[in-house]
């Protein structure tokens, strides 16, 4: 979903997240079950960061192959290639980084010291490493960058955005080594019945059609679930698919 999509339904948490885009060196975690709008909120946050003059690098763990994720070295090298492609597109080299320490040194010497603007690294679906034996080392590395911010201007310009579907304490159980308990951590909840009705009104306003099977969008507690709404394009006869709320 685009950051300005008319079907996006803001939540109360959105304002807190977007406010952080005005500052450098922030850590923002967005946590929620699948299809509740995490990635959509992330896109809005990154757009706000860009408007504030920051460089952003979106790294979607969902696009990594099993081979990329098999080892810590494979993951770190894949992340480094994405960062380099976005911030140093003229550099065709492929860094090979086999541990968090080497990756951290590479990030400082090859990226942060050569980029004058503030940078935000965004990791979408970061919990894809849940079943990997290196996940503790990976998340501990992210937490260690917080300490570097306090003593280095280069690191102070580096922000993190983490998007996860797994409860954060299941990803790393040591609070002193977790990146999820620093900065801003928001947990998205399902839409209320009133919000679901407002979404339906917005859908009708912009498309001219109501959500399919509107009654099925609500469970017995009055919350909405992530339903797929279909509408037929009157001009082409094709069917478009919209995910709501995410």
C-alpha positions in Angstrom: 0.0 0.0 0.0 1.4 3.4 -1.0 1.9 6.0 1.8 -0.9 8.2 0.4 -3.3 5.4 -0.4 -6.9 6.7 0.2 -7.9 3.3 1.7 -5.3 3.6 4.5 -6.9 3.9 7.9 -4.7 5.9 10.4 -4.5 4.6 14.0 -3.7 6.5 17.1 -0.2 5.0 17.0 0.5 6.6 13.6 1.0 10.1 15.0 3.7 8.8 17.5 5.5 6.9 14.8 5.5 9.8 12.3 6.6 12.2 14.9 9.9 10.2 15.3 10.6 10.8 11.6 11.6 14.4 12.5 14.5 13.2 14.6 17.7 11.5 13.7 19.0 8.3 15.2 15.6 6.9 16.3 14.8 3.2 16.8 11.1 2.4 15.9 9.6 -1.0 16.3 6.2 -1.9 14.7 4.7 -5.1 16.0 1.5 -6.8 15.0 0.1 -10.1 13.6 0.2 -10.4 9.8 -2.1 -8.3 7.6 -2.8 -5.6 10.2 -1.0 -2.8 8.4 2.6 -2.9 9.7 4.2 -2.5 6.3 1.8 0.3 5.4 2.7 2.2 8.5 6.4 1.6 7.8 6.0 3.1 4.3 4.4 6.2 5.8 7.2 6.5 8.3 9.9 6.2 5.7 8.2 8.7 3.5 8.1 11.1 6.4 11.8 10.4 7.0 12.6 11.3 3.4 10.6 14.5 3.7 12.7 15.3 6.7 15.9 15.0 4.7 16.9 11.5 5.7 18.1 8.7 3.4 16.2 5.5 3.8 17.1 1.9 3.0 14.2 -0.6 3.0 15.4 -4.2 3.5 12.6 -6.6 3.1 13.5 -9.9 4.8 10.6 -11.5 2.9 12.6 -11.2 -0.3 15.6 -13.1 1.0 16.0 -16.7 -0.1 16.6 -19.6 2.2 20.2 -19.5 1.1 20.5 -15.9 2.1 19.1 -16.7 5.6 20.9 -20.0 6.1 23.9 -18.5 7.9 24.6 -15.3 9.7 27.3 -14.5 7.1 24.8 -14.9 4.3 22.2 -12.6 6.0 24.7 -9.9 6.8 26.2 -10.0 3.3 22.8 -9.8 1.7 21.9 -6.8 3.9 25.2 -5.1 3.1 24.5 -5.5 -0.7 21.1 -3.8 -0.3 22.6 -0.9 1.7 25.4 -0.5 -0.7 23.0 -0.6 -3.7 20.9 2.2 -2.2 23.6 4.5 -0.8 26.6 3.7 -3.0 25.1 2.6 -6.3 28.4 3.1 -8.2 30.2 0.5 -6.1 29.8 -2.9 -7.8 31.6 -4.8 -5.1 29.8 -7.4 -3.0 31.0 -7.3 0.6 31.5 -10.6 2.4 30.9 -10.1 6.1 30.9 -13.2 8.2 30.0 -11.9 11.7 28.3 -8.9 13.4 31.5 -7.3 14.3 32.8 -7.1 10.8 29.4 -5.9 9.6 29.4 -3.1 12.1 32.9 -2.0 11.2 32.0 -2.1 7.5 28.8 -0.1 8.1 30.8 2.6 10.0 33.8 2.8 7.6 32.2 2.3 4.2 28.8 3.8 4.7 28.3 6.2 7.6 31.5 8.1 7.2 30.7 8.7 3.5 27.1 9.7 3.7 26.5 13.2 5.1 22.7 12.8 5.6 21.0 10.9 8.4 20.2 7.3 7.4 17.3 5.0 8.4 17.7 1.3 7.9 14.3 -0.4 7.8 14.0 -4.1 8.3 10.6 -5.4 7.3 9.7 -9.0 8.4 12.8 -9.1 10.5 11.4 -12.0 12.4 12.1 -14.3 9.5 15.3 -15.2 11.4 13.2 -16.6 14.3 14.2 -20.2 13.6 17.9 -19.4 13.0 20.5 -20.2 15.6 22.2 -16.8 15.0 19.1 -14.7 15.7 20.4 -13.6 19.2 23.7 -12.4 17.7 21.9 -10.5 15.0 19.5 -8.7 17.3 22.3 -8.0 19.8 24.2 -6.3 17.1 21.3 -4.0 16.4 21.1 -3.1 20.1 24.9 -2.4 20.2 24.4 0.4 17.7 22.4 2.3 20.3 25.5 2.5 22.5 27.6 3.7 19.6 25.1 6.6 19.0 26.1 8.1 22.3 29.8 8.5 21.4 29.8 9.0 17.6 28.1 11.6 15.4 28.2 9.2 12.5 26.3 6.6 14.5 24.0 9.3 16.0 22.7 9.8 12.4 21.7 6.2 12.0 18.1 5.2 12.7 16.4 1.8 12.7 12.9 0.7 11.9 12.0 -2.9 12.8 8.8 -4.6 11.7 7.9 -7.9 13.3 4.9 -10.3 13.6 6.4 -12.4 16.4 6.2 -11.2 19.9 9.5 -9.5 20.5 10.4 -11.4 23.7 10.3 -14.6 21.7 13.0 -13.3 19.3 15.4 -12.4 22.1 14.8 -13.0 25.8 17.6 -10.9 27.2 16.2 -7.4 27.8 19.7 -5.9 28.0 20.6 -7.1 24.5 17.2 -6.5 22.8 16.7 -3.7 20.2 13.0 -3.9 20.8 12.9 -2.2 24.2 14.6 1.0 23.2 13.2 3.9 21.3 9.5 3.7 20.3 7.7 0.3 20.2 4.1 0.3 19.0 1.8 -2.7 18.8 -1.0 -2.5 16.3 -4.4 -3.9 17.2 -7.3 -5.0 14.9 -9.7 -2.3 13.9 -12.7 -1.7 16.1 -16.2 -2.1 14.7 -16.4 1.7 14.3 -13.1 1.9 12.5 -14.2 -1.0 10.2 -17.3 0.9 9.3 -15.3 4.0 8.6 -13.0 2.0 6.3 -16.1 0.7 4.5 -17.4 4.3 4.0 -14.0 5.3 2.7 -13.9 2.4 0.3 -17.3 3.3 -1.1 -16.3 7.0 -1.4 -13.2 6.3 -3.4 -14.4 3.3 -5.4 -18.1 3.5 -5.6 -18.4 -0.1 -4.3 -19.0 -1.5 -0.8 -16.7 -4.1 0.7 -17.7 -7.6 -0.3 -19.4 -9.5 2.5 -19.2 -6.6 5.0 -20.8 -8.6 7.8 -18.0 -11.1 7.5 -15.4 -8.4 8.3 -16.1 -8.5 12.0 -15.7 -11.2 14.6 -17.7 -11.8 17.7 -15.6 -9.4 19.7 -16.4 -6.5 17.3 -12.9 -6.4 15.9 -12.2 -6.5 12.2 -10.1 -9.1 10.6 -7.9 -8.8 7.5 -10.4 -9.4 4.9 -9.9 -9.4 1.1 -12.3 -7.1 -0.6 -13.1 -7.5 -4.3 -14.6 -5.1 -6.6 -15.2 -5.3 -10.4 -13.9 -2.5 -12.5 -16.8 -1.2 -14.4 -14.7 0.0 -17.3 -12.5 -3.1 -17.9 -14.4 -5.9 -16.3 -11.3 -6.9 -14.3 -11.3 -7.6 -10.6 -9.1 -5.6 -8.3 -8.1 -7.0 -4.9 -7.6 -4.9 -1.8 -6.3 -6.1 1.5 -8.0 -4.5 4.5 -6.7 -3.1 6.8 -3.2 -3.8 5.7 
